[in-house]
Amino acid sequence: MTLLQIAVAAFPDTPVLLCAVVVIFLLILWKQLKTNGLPPGPWGFPVVGVLPFLGTDPHLVMVGWAKKYGDIFSVRLGTKTTVVLTGYEAIRDVFQRKGALTSGRPRIPTFDFLHGKGFLCTDYCTRQRTQREFTLKYLAKADTEKQTEDEIDALLQYIRNKNGEPFDFNSTISATVSNIIGSILFGGRQEYDDPDFKHLVDSYHAASRLSAQASFQNFLPFLSFLPQCKNGNEAWNVFASQVKCLLDQHRLGYDPGATRGLVDAFLHQSNQGDSDNSFAFNDEDLIANCQTLYLGGSETTSTTLTWGMLYLLSYPDVCEKIHAELDEVVGNTRRPSLADRPHLPYVNATLMEIQRCNYIGPLSLPHKAIRDTTINGYVIPEGTTIMANFWSVFMDEKNWSNPREFRPTRFLDEDGNLKKIEAFIPFSLGKRSCPGETVARQEMFLVIAALVQTFTFHVPEGEAIPDPDGSLGLLYEPPRYRVCARPRD
């Protein structure tokens, strides 16, 4: 008797059983496809949805689906129904115009180390808004230019000490940017070769890399027991503990009459127990916001600057134009400052093109509908996940001719002045837009301008400039590369 015959013999009512299995499967499929007024979209499999079809470039796959289903469509990403927004108009309508209804935050298992606290992971509520507004007000008043320029001094000296020898640009700029956000938070910096500092920077790089390998747990959370998920979660916990150690050390020198950085400002607020807003400044939120700001202020800006140097290496003519503009406006007796920024349109246009051309966050962090919401005639039920495809904005031929071409002049008018392009939204829109936008813009300008003014860069002899092809993890990461720097005459 064959194994199949044994199996059939064990179930005398096999046809009934098979029918039951088919019916259950169809019920699961029907439930998955049932939209209840949601926008149409591609079919998927039970449980996993469309995840098997996304490949390594889901933002590109979703651009293709938008051509078939429209700028607003629905997919099943694992166990979650997700509405995907494509193009500037759809994203602006939902995130900005309807932001009060679409700025919730679902659980993101990758960020479970934040325990649902802080303004990144907290759902849209009074606590989240209070913390965000407090941070925005502090950053608007803080002298972040001085903190950035102090760190640029250290960066330039570090590069000079290399004496033209190759160094890893990715890790060097990560240390610089981490120190800048560390200075904004805590009021001090750390040496690049300090073991604790290197461990901190390495910890968030390792966590980002490992979480990319386990990103499926955000859509299939019941698989969190798998080794790659456990490894990713442990890596994030290491990063979180590193930042908490910094915070604990900082508290030892706390003085209610002094403000060394944003952490002290937060502590001042939390110590005002009779304040109307004191409920929003508890210890758990302080820890989560430190971890959030350190990660967000480090990883996003350093990734953008690493892409930036890669483009400058690949387009020496752009570098020469920046040299010429800096020489004319700033000269060589001082460093560029924020006061020079309005007079350096080509430098600004280049930075904008760097941000556009290989946008580091092609898919937004998930939002959540706070209440039943109507979008483009479709009913989006309360609790539905909403995601924006920002890649579709920056690669839209309606807004950018030859979008894959690196061309800073697209941001300049016929007179060479910087022009505003409405669809340029690298920091998102609405109530969940990046709270560090102003600081990041200033930081990128000061770092790039100082580097290009001071040095000429090239890859080491025998090494090729990598192609500008990224890989999608926590962010859209550039390839690693080394550079050599020679002081400009």
VODO-973894 format. One record per residue (C-alpha): chain; x, y negated, z negated; residue number from 1. Coordinates in Angstrom, 2 decimals. Each point is the difference from the previous one (the first is absolute). Example, Ala and Ser with C-alpha at 12.3 -4.5 7.8 and 13.67 -1.06 7.14 Angstrom:
# residues 2
> kette, x, y, z, nr
> A, 12.30, 4.50, -7.80, 1
> A, 1.37, -3.44, 0.66, 2
END
This chain:
# residues 489
> kette, x, y, z, nr
> A, 0.00, 0.00, 0.00, 1
> A, 1.41, -3.39, 0.97, 2
> A, 0.32, -2.92, -2.44, 3
> A, -2.79, -1.76, 1.87, 4
> A, -2.25, 3.06, -0.38, 5
> A, 0.83, 0.16, -3.72, 6
> A, -0.90, -3.67, -0.38, 7
> A, -3.28, 0.45, 1.87, 8
> A, -0.86, 3.15, -1.97, 9
> A, 0.47, -1.91, -3.23, 10
> A, -2.76, -2.40, 1.05, 11
> A, -2.99, 1.90, 1.41, 12
> A, -1.75, -3.31, 0.63, 13
> A, 2.93, -1.53, 1.86, 14
> A, -2.23, -1.74, 2.62, 15
> A, -1.85, -1.72, -2.84, 16
> A, 3.31, -0.96, -1.64, 17
> A, 1.37, -1.35, 3.26, 18
> A, -3.14, -2.03, 0.55, 19
> A, 0.31, -1.41, -3.52, 20
> A, 3.64, -0.98, 0.63, 21
> A, -0.96, -1.67, 3.26, 22
> A, -2.88, -1.86, -1.62, 23
> A, 2.28, -1.22, -2.84, 24
> A, 2.62, -1.10, 2.50, 25
> A, -2.59, -1.89, 2.05, 26
> A, -1.39, -1.65, -3.14, 27
> A, 3.49, -1.19, -0.96, 28
> A, 0.58, -1.23, 3.53, 29
> A, -3.40, -1.74, 0.10, 30
> A, 0.68, -1.72, -3.31, 31
> A, 3.39, -1.11, 1.29, 32
> A, -1.39, -1.37, 3.24, 33
> A, -3.09, -1.57, -1.54, 34
> A, 0.65, -3.73, 0.11, 35
> A, -3.05, -1.53, -1.70, 36
> A, 0.30, -3.07, 2.20, 37
> A, 3.81, -0.11, 0.01, 38
> A, 1.83, -0.88, 3.23, 39
> A, 0.68, 2.92, 2.34, 40
> A, 3.39, 1.65, 0.17, 41
> A, 1.95, 3.14, 0.89, 42
> A, -1.00, 3.35, -1.37, 43
> A, 2.25, 1.81, -2.42, 44
> A, 0.24, 3.31, -1.78, 45
> A, -1.71, 0.82, -3.29, 46
> A, 2.02, -1.08, -3.06, 47
> A, 2.99, -1.43, 1.90, 48
> A, -1.95, -2.20, 2.41, 49
> A, 2.16, -1.59, 2.73, 50
> A, 3.28, 0.31, -1.90, 51
> A, 1.36, 2.74, 2.33, 52
> A, -0.38, -2.36, 2.98, 53
> A, 1.85, -3.01, -1.42, 54
> A, 3.58, 1.19, 0.51, 55
> A, 2.93, -2.20, -1.04, 56
> A, -1.46, -3.22, 1.42, 57
> A, -3.59, -0.18, -1.26, 58
> A, -0.24, -3.72, 0.80, 59
> A, 0.54, 0.79, 3.69, 60
> A, -2.51, 2.85, -0.03, 61
> A, -2.58, -2.31, -1.58, 62
> A, 0.60, -2.65, 2.67, 63
> A, -0.98, 2.67, 2.54, 64
> A, -3.14, 0.90, -1.93, 65
> A, -1.01, -3.67, -0.14, 66
> A, 0.01, -0.14, 3.80, 67
> A, -2.61, 2.77, -0.02, 68
> A, -2.11, -0.82, -3.06, 69
> A, 0.45, -3.74, -0.43, 70
> A, 1.87, -2.34, -2.32, 71
> A, -1.86, 1.39, -3.03, 72
> A, -0.21, 3.79, -0.22, 73
> A, -0.27, 2.73, -2.62, 74
> A, 2.25, 2.97, -0.68, 75
> A, 0.28, 2.66, -2.64, 76
> A, 3.48, -0.25, -1.52, 77
> A, 0.04, 3.18, -2.00, 78
> A, -2.91, -0.15, -2.40, 79
> A, -0.64, -3.72, 0.44, 80
> A, -2.12, -1.80, 2.55, 81
> A, 2.03, -3.02, 1.14, 82
> A, -1.04, -2.92, 2.16, 83
> A, 2.91, -1.19, 2.15, 84
> A, 0.24, -3.62, 1.18, 85
> A, 1.82, -0.75, 3.25, 86
> A, 1.04, -3.40, 1.32, 87
> A, 0.18, -3.43, -1.58, 88
> A, -3.69, -0.91, 0.24, 89
> A, -1.22, 3.17, -1.72, 90
> A, 2.60, -0.27, -2.78, 91
> A, -0.69, -3.69, -0.60, 92
> A, -3.75, 0.59, -0.10, 93
> A, 0.20, 2.79, -2.56, 94
> A, 2.99, -0.94, -2.18, 95
> A, -0.48, -3.77, 0.00, 96
> A, -3.59, -0.91, 0.76, 97
> A, -1.43, 2.98, -1.90, 98
> A, 2.88, 0.28, -2.45, 99
> A, -2.18, -0.26, -3.08, 100
> A, -1.71, 3.24, 1.08, 101
> A, 2.97, 1.91, 1.45, 102
> A, 2.93, -0.69, -2.37, 103
> A, -0.42, 2.94, -2.31, 104
> A, 2.79, 2.51, -0.41, 105
> A, -0.50, 3.77, 0.05, 106
> A, 2.37, 2.27, -1.85, 107
> A, 3.34, 0.43, 1.80, 108
> A, 1.71, 3.13, -1.43, 109
> A, 3.44, -1.17, 1.18, 110
> A, -0.30, -2.90, -2.45, 111
> A, -1.34, 2.00, -2.93, 112
> A, 3.12, -1.04, -1.93, 113
> A, -1.71, -3.40, -0.36, 114
> A, -2.93, 1.70, -1.80, 115
> A, -2.52, -2.15, 1.85, 116
> A, 1.36, -3.15, -1.63, 117
> A, 1.34, -3.29, 1.39, 118
> A, -1.38, -2.01, 2.87, 119
> A, 1.11, 2.53, 2.66, 120
> A, -2.03, 2.97, -1.23, 121
> A, -2.68, -1.58, -2.15, 122
> A, -3.38, -0.11, 1.69, 123
> A, -1.25, -3.43, 1.08, 124
> A, -1.24, -1.57, -3.23, 125
> A, 0.53, -2.95, -2.34, 126
> A, 3.13, 1.59, -1.50, 127
> A, 1.60, 0.54, 3.40, 128
> A, -0.86, -3.50, 1.22, 129
> A, 1.31, -1.61, -3.20, 130
> A, 3.35, 1.78, 0.21, 131
> A, 0.41, -0.77, 3.69, 132
> A, -0.88, -3.68, -0.39, 133
> A, 2.37, -0.32, -2.95, 134
> A, 2.85, 1.49, 2.06, 135
> A, -0.73, -2.25, 2.97, 136
> A, 0.02, -3.11, -2.19, 137
> A, 3.27, 0.98, -1.65, 138
> A, 1.75, 0.71, 3.30, 139
> A, -1.25, -3.30, 1.45, 140
> A, 1.68, -1.94, -2.83, 141
> A, 3.14, 2.08, -0.51, 142
> A, 3.33, -1.06, 1.51, 143
> A, 0.36, 3.14, 2.08, 144
> A, 2.28, -1.79, 2.47, 145
> A, 2.67, -0.41, -2.69, 146
> A, -0.30, 3.65, -1.02, 147
> A, 0.24, 1.11, 3.63, 148
> A, 3.00, -2.22, 0.75, 149
> A, 1.87, 1.25, -3.06, 150
> A, -0.42, 3.55, 1.28, 151
> A, 1.00, -1.00, 3.53, 152
> A, 3.29, -1.28, -1.49, 153
> A, 0.62, 3.49, -1.38, 154
> A, -0.98, 1.64, 3.30, 155
> A, 2.34, -2.17, 2.08, 156
> A, 2.88, 0.65, -2.38, 157
> A, -0.71, 3.74, 0.07, 158
> A, 0.20, -0.03, 3.80, 159
> A, 3.20, -2.12, -0.02, 160
> A, 1.60, 2.54, -2.33, 161
> A, -0.60, 2.70, 2.63, 162
> A, 2.66, -1.73, 2.16, 163
> A, -1.65, 1.10, 3.21, 164
> A, -0.36, 3.63, -1.07, 165
> A, -3.30, 1.78, 0.78, 166
> A, -2.77, 0.03, -2.60, 167
> A, -3.53, 1.37, -0.13, 168
> A, -2.26, -2.96, 0.68, 169
> A, -3.18, 1.71, -1.24, 170
> A, 1.30, 0.67, -3.50, 171
> A, 1.81, -3.36, -0.28, 172
> A, -3.06, -2.07, 0.85, 173
> A, -2.12, 2.20, -2.30, 174
> A, 2.26, -0.91, -2.91, 175
> A, -0.22, -3.69, 0.89, 176
> A, -3.78, -0.08, 0.25, 177
> A, -0.41, 2.12, -3.14, 178
> A, 2.10, -2.49, -1.91, 179
> A, -2.10, -2.90, 1.27, 180
> A, -3.27, 1.52, -1.18, 181
> A, 1.73, 1.09, -3.21, 182
> A, 1.08, -3.59, -0.58, 183
> A, -3.54, -1.26, 0.62, 184
> A, -1.39, 2.55, -2.46, 185
> A, 2.65, 0.00, -2.70, 186
> A, 2.14, -3.07, 0.62, 187
> A, 3.28, 1.82, 0.65, 188
> A, 1.87, 2.11, 2.52, 189
> A, 2.15, 3.14, -0.06, 190
> A, 3.29, 0.78, 1.71, 191
> A, -0.24, 2.08, 3.17, 192
> A, 2.34, 2.66, -1.41, 193
> A, -1.75, 0.21, -3.39, 194
> A, -0.95, 3.70, -0.44, 195
> A, -3.39, -0.78, -1.53, 196
> A, -0.83, -2.43, 2.80, 197
> A, 1.07, 2.49, 2.69, 198
> A, -2.13, 2.64, -1.71, 199
> A, -3.01, -2.33, 0.07, 200
> A, 0.39, -0.83, 3.70, 201
> A, 0.67, 3.64, 0.89, 202
> A, -3.05, 1.08, -2.01, 203
> A, -2.53, -1.94, 2.07, 204
> A, 1.68, 1.02, 3.24, 205
> A, -0.18, 3.65, -1.06, 206
> A, -3.61, -0.37, -1.09, 207
> A, -0.96, -1.63, 3.30, 208
> A, 1.68, 2.78, 1.96, 209
> A, -1.53, 2.83, -2.01, 210
> A, -3.46, -1.54, -0.07, 211
> A, 0.07, -0.20, 3.80, 212
> A, 0.41, 3.78, 0.04, 213
> A, -2.96, 0.40, -2.32, 214
> A, -2.27, -2.75, 1.32, 215
> A, -2.73, 2.56, 0.77, 216
> A, -0.82, 0.09, -3.73, 217
> A, -1.62, -3.43, 0.41, 218
> A, -2.65, 1.68, 2.15, 219
> A, 0.09, 3.53, -1.45, 220
> A, 0.61, -0.68, -3.71, 221
> A, -0.75, 3.59, -0.95, 222
> A, 3.37, 0.91, 1.59, 223
> A, 1.96, -2.05, -2.54, 224
> A, 1.29, 3.25, -1.53, 225
> A, 2.23, 0.62, 3.05, 226
> A, 3.77, -0.41, -0.57, 227
> A, 0.43, -2.98, 2.34, 228
> A, -2.82, -1.84, -1.78, 229
> A, 1.46, 0.77, -3.41, 230
> A, 3.44, -1.16, 1.17, 231
> A, -1.43, -3.24, 1.35, 232
> A, -1.95, -0.69, -3.18, 233
> A, 3.05, 0.73, -2.15, 234
> A, 2.07, -2.41, 2.12, 235
> A, -2.54, -2.77, -0.50, 236
> A, 0.01, 0.67, -3.73, 237
> A, 3.81, -0.40, -0.01, 238
> A, -0.36, -3.37, 1.74, 239
> A, -2.76, -1.03, -2.40, 240
> A, 2.12, 0.92, -3.02, 241
> A, 2.95, -2.00, 1.39, 242
> A, -2.12, -3.15, 0.29, 243
> A, -1.48, 0.61, -3.46, 244
> A, 3.53, 0.18, -1.43, 245
> A, 0.73, -3.41, 1.54, 246
> A, -3.19, -1.34, -1.50, 247
> A, 0.75, 1.44, -3.45, 248
> A, 3.49, -1.53, 0.02, 249
> A, -1.45, -3.32, 1.11, 250
> A, -2.49, -0.05, -2.87, 251
> A, 2.84, 0.11, -2.53, 252
> A, 0.98, -3.54, 0.98, 253
> A, -3.51, -1.37, 0.24, 254
> A, -0.44, -3.55, -1.27, 255
> A, -3.55, -1.45, -0.08, 256
> A, 1.49, -3.41, 0.73, 257
> A, 1.94, 1.01, 3.14, 258
> A, -0.97, 1.39, 3.39, 259
> A, 2.76, 1.98, 1.70, 260
> A, -2.25, 1.44, 2.69, 261
> A, -3.45, 1.27, 0.89, 262
> A, 0.12, 2.66, -2.71, 263
> A, 0.40, -2.64, -2.70, 264
> A, -2.89, -1.99, 1.48, 265
> A, -2.12, 3.16, -0.14, 266
> A, 1.08, 0.64, -3.61, 267
> A, -0.88, -3.58, -0.97, 268
> A, -3.48, 0.53, 1.41, 269
> A, -0.50, 3.38, -1.69, 270
> A, 1.02, -1.46, -3.36, 271
> A, -2.82, -2.53, 0.19, 272
> A, -2.47, 2.37, -1.61, 273
> A, -2.75, -2.58, -0.12, 274
> A, 0.29, -0.87, 3.69, 275
> A, -3.00, 0.70, 2.23, 276
> A, 2.29, 1.92, 2.36, 277
> A, 2.11, 1.87, -2.55, 278
> A, -1.88, 3.23, 0.78, 279
> A, 1.72, 0.07, 3.41, 280
> A, 3.54, -0.12, -1.38, 281
> A, 0.45, 3.18, -1.99, 282
> A, 3.20, 2.03, -0.20, 283
> A, -1.07, 2.67, 2.49, 284
> A, -0.75, -2.62, 2.65, 285
> A, 3.33, -1.74, -0.67, 286
> A, 1.91, 3.23, 0.59, 287
> A, -2.01, 0.83, 3.15, 288
> A, 0.39, -3.49, 1.45, 289
> A, 3.76, 0.01, -0.63, 290
> A, 0.26, 3.32, 1.82, 291
> A, -2.28, -1.21, 2.80, 292
> A, 1.81, -3.30, 0.52, 293
> A, 3.43, 1.58, -0.19, 294
> A, -0.90, 2.62, 2.58, 295
> A, -1.97, -2.35, 2.26, 296
> A, 2.50, -2.82, -0.27, 297
> A, 2.94, 2.30, 0.71, 298
> A, -1.05, 2.58, 2.54, 299
> A, -2.08, -2.11, 2.38, 300
> A, 2.41, -2.93, 0.31, 301
> A, 3.14, 2.12, 0.25, 302
> A, -1.62, 2.17, 2.69, 303
> A, -0.95, -3.09, 2.02, 304
> A, 3.52, -1.45, -0.31, 305
> A, 1.53, 3.34, 1.02, 306
> A, -2.17, -0.01, 3.13, 307
> A, 1.07, -3.62, 0.48, 308
> A, 3.73, 0.74, 0.03, 309
> A, -0.60, 2.90, 2.40, 310
> A, -1.71, -2.36, 2.45, 311
> A, 2.75, -2.60, -0.36, 312
> A, 2.59, 2.68, 0.80, 313
> A, -2.05, 1.12, 2.99, 314
> A, -0.62, -3.52, 1.35, 315
> A, 3.23, -2.04, -0.30, 316
> A, -1.54, -2.78, 2.09, 317
> A, -2.58, -0.55, -2.75, 318
> A, 2.81, -0.15, -2.55, 319
> A, 1.85, -2.59, 2.08, 320
> A, -3.11, -2.19, 0.17, 321
> A, -0.34, 0.20, -3.77, 322
> A, 3.68, -0.92, -0.36, 323
> A, -0.48, -3.03, 2.23, 324
> A, -3.12, -1.19, -1.85, 325
> A, 1.64, 0.42, -3.41, 326
> A, 3.16, -1.81, 1.15, 327
> A, -2.03, -2.91, 1.33, 328
> A, -2.41, -0.39, -2.95, 329
> A, 2.00, 1.22, -3.00, 330
> A, 3.66, -0.05, 1.03, 331
> A, 2.62, 2.10, -1.76, 332
> A, 0.63, -1.94, -3.21, 333
> A, -3.09, 1.24, -1.86, 334
> A, -2.47, 2.85, 0.04, 335
> A, -3.49, -0.22, 1.53, 336
> A, -2.69, -0.92, -2.51, 337
> A, -3.78, 0.10, 0.03, 338
> A, 0.06, -3.72, 0.84, 339
> A, 1.60, 0.96, 3.33, 340
> A, -2.69, 2.51, 0.87, 341
> A, -2.34, -2.41, 1.86, 342
> A, 2.95, -1.04, 2.18, 343
> A, 1.05, 3.53, 0.98, 344
> A, -2.85, 1.21, 2.23, 345
> A, 2.04, 2.66, 1.80, 346
> A, 1.16, 1.57, -3.28, 347
> A, -3.63, 0.11, -1.18, 348
> A, -1.22, 1.39, 3.33, 349
> A, 2.61, 2.76, -0.18, 350
> A, -1.09, 0.99, -3.49, 351
> A, -3.62, 0.09, 1.12, 352
> A, 0.87, 2.17, 2.98, 353
> A, 1.96, 2.36, -2.27, 354
> A, -3.08, 0.40, -2.18, 355
> A, -2.28, 0.52, 2.99, 356
> A, 2.05, 2.30, 2.19, 357
> A, 0.35, 2.94, -2.36, 358
> A, -2.53, -0.81, -2.68, 359
> A, 0.99, 1.79, -3.21, 360
> A, -3.57, 0.76, -1.18, 361
> A, -1.84, 1.24, 3.10, 362
> A, -2.91, 1.32, -2.08, 363
> A, -1.32, -1.96, -2.96, 364
> A, -0.35, 1.35, -3.48, 365
> A, -3.57, 1.28, -0.32, 366
> A, -2.78, -2.37, -1.02, 367
> A, -3.35, 1.10, -1.36, 368
> A, -3.51, -1.30, 0.58, 369
> A, -1.18, -1.41, -3.33, 370
> A, -3.67, 0.10, 1.03, 371
> A, -1.94, 1.16, 3.03, 372
> A, 1.24, -2.27, 2.77, 373
> A, -1.03, -0.60, 3.60, 374
> A, 2.89, -0.28, 2.44, 375
> A, -0.68, -0.55, 3.68, 376
> A, -3.49, 1.44, -0.41, 377
> A, 1.22, 3.11, -1.82, 378
> A, -0.85, 0.74, -3.63, 379
> A, 3.12, 0.68, -2.06, 380
> A, -1.10, 1.70, -3.25, 381
> A, 1.42, -1.08, -3.34, 382
> A, 3.23, 1.86, -0.74, 383
> A, 0.96, 0.55, 3.65, 384
> A, 3.74, -0.36, 0.71, 385
> A, 0.95, -2.70, 2.52, 386
> A, 3.37, -0.20, 1.72, 387
> A, 1.47, -2.53, 2.46, 388
> A, 2.28, 0.92, 2.89, 389
> A, 2.33, -3.02, 0.02, 390
> A, 2.09, 1.57, 2.74, 391
> A, -2.94, -0.56, 2.33, 392
> A, 0.18, -3.73, -0.75, 393
> A, 3.70, -0.46, 0.69, 394
> A, 0.00, 2.19, 3.11, 395
> A, -3.18, -1.47, 1.51, 396
> A, 0.72, -1.19, 3.54, 397
> A, -2.83, -2.52, -0.32, 398
> A, 2.09, -1.89, -2.55, 399
> A, 3.53, 0.91, 1.03, 400
> A, 1.22, 0.44, 3.56, 401
> A, 2.32, 3.02, 0.28, 402
> A, -0.37, 0.70, -3.74, 403
> A, 2.84, 2.54, -0.18, 404
> A, 2.44, -2.64, 1.23, 405
> A, 2.02, -1.84, -2.66, 406
> A, -0.45, -3.65, 0.97, 407
> A, 0.09, -2.73, -2.72, 408
> A, -1.02, -2.70, 2.49, 409
> A, -3.58, 1.35, -0.04, 410
> A, -0.36, -1.97, -3.26, 411
> A, 1.23, -3.28, 1.56, 412
> A, -1.96, -2.47, 2.12, 413
> A, 1.26, -1.67, 3.18, 414
> A, 1.80, -2.65, -2.09, 415
> A, 1.82, 2.58, -2.11, 416
> A, -2.12, -0.60, -3.08, 417
> A, -1.34, 2.80, -2.15, 418
> A, -3.61, 0.80, 0.82, 419
> A, -2.66, 1.62, -2.12, 420
> A, -1.42, 3.26, 1.32, 421
> A, -3.13, 1.01, -1.88, 422
> A, 0.55, 3.73, 0.48, 423
> A, 3.40, -0.10, -1.74, 424
> A, -0.96, 1.51, -3.37, 425
> A, 3.04, 1.90, -1.36, 426
> A, -1.18, -0.44, -3.60, 427
> A, -3.59, 1.09, 0.69, 428
> A, -3.12, -2.06, -0.64, 429
> A, -2.52, -0.57, -2.73, 430
> A, -0.13, 0.86, -3.65, 431
> A, 2.50, 2.87, 0.22, 432
> A, 2.60, -1.86, 2.06, 433
> A, 3.59, 0.07, -1.24, 434
> A, 0.37, -2.27, -3.06, 435
> A, 3.73, -0.39, 0.70, 436
> A, -0.46, -1.43, 3.51, 437
> A, 1.48, -3.43, -0.74, 438
> A, 3.01, 1.41, -1.83, 439
> A, 0.64, 2.62, 2.69, 440
> A, -0.10, -2.58, 2.81, 441
> A, 2.46, -2.23, -1.85, 442
> A, 2.26, 2.89, -0.90, 443
> A, 0.21, 1.40, 3.53, 444
> A, 0.73, -3.44, 1.44, 445
> A, 2.77, -0.79, -2.49, 446
> A, 1.66, 3.43, 0.29, 447
> A, -0.02, 0.26, 3.80, 448
> A, 1.05, -3.63, 0.49, 449
> A, 2.90, 0.36, -2.45, 450
> A, 1.21, 3.29, 1.50, 451
> A, -0.05, -1.23, 3.58, 452
> A, 1.56, -3.35, -0.91, 453
> A, 2.87, 1.66, -1.90, 454
> A, 0.83, 3.14, 1.99, 455
> A, -0.16, 1.68, 3.35, 456
> A, -1.07, 3.62, -0.23, 457
> A, 0.72, 3.06, 2.14, 458
> A, -0.21, 3.75, -0.43, 459
> A, 3.24, 1.87, -0.76, 460
> A, 2.13, 1.08, 2.93, 461
> A, -1.22, 3.30, 1.40, 462
> A, -3.49, -0.37, -1.49, 463
> A, -3.03, -0.92, 2.09, 464
> A, -2.72, -2.47, -0.90, 465
> A, -3.01, 2.18, -0.90, 466
> A, -3.12, -0.25, 2.10, 467
> A, -2.74, -2.01, -1.77, 468
> A, -2.08, 3.11, -0.65, 469
> A, -1.31, 0.35, -3.51, 470
> A, -1.45, 2.78, -2.10, 471
> A, -3.17, -0.35, -2.02, 472
> A, 0.26, 0.71, -3.71, 473
> A, -1.12, -2.30, -2.74, 474
> A, 0.91, -2.71, 2.54, 475
> A, 1.04, 0.01, 3.65, 476
> A, 3.70, 0.55, -0.63, 477
> A, 2.86, -0.97, 2.37, 478
> A, 2.85, 2.42, 0.70, 479
> A, 3.05, -0.24, -2.25, 480
> A, 3.05, -1.72, 1.43, 481
> A, 3.29, -1.57, -0.99, 482
> A, 1.35, -3.42, 0.90, 483
> A, 3.26, -1.91, -0.09, 484
> A, 0.02, -3.73, -0.75, 485
> A, 2.53, -2.62, 1.13, 486
> A, -0.07, -3.55, -1.41, 487
> A, -0.99, -2.56, 2.61, 488
> A, 2.65, -2.50, 0.98, 489
END
